[in-house]
Amino acid sequence: MISQPYRLYVERSDPSRNMARYYAMSIEPNLFGDICLLRKWGRIGTRGQMMVHHFCQEEEAVRLFLDLLRQKGKRGYRPRTSLPK
């Protein structure tokens, strides 16, 4: 059982470089009771790619979640400032 929800959606845009990327993460249980960190990324408006990490304990998943959050922040990813049209 997950103690609290972990969800993140951030974007990185630079019109001069034709860059429009998104990165999303969430920690969720699977049907077998394992804790999973789901990562999705790609160009905004596309389906992108997905990776799933399986963990036995929630603390391990949270540690990776926070580490990836710091990495994405350093690379310029920020929460979306406006709602999509």
Secondary structure, DSSP 8 states (H G I E B T S, - for coil): --SS-EEEEEEEEEGGGTEEEEEEEEEEE-TTS-EEEEEEEEETTS--EEEEEEESSHHHHHHHHHHHHHHHHHTT-EE-SS---
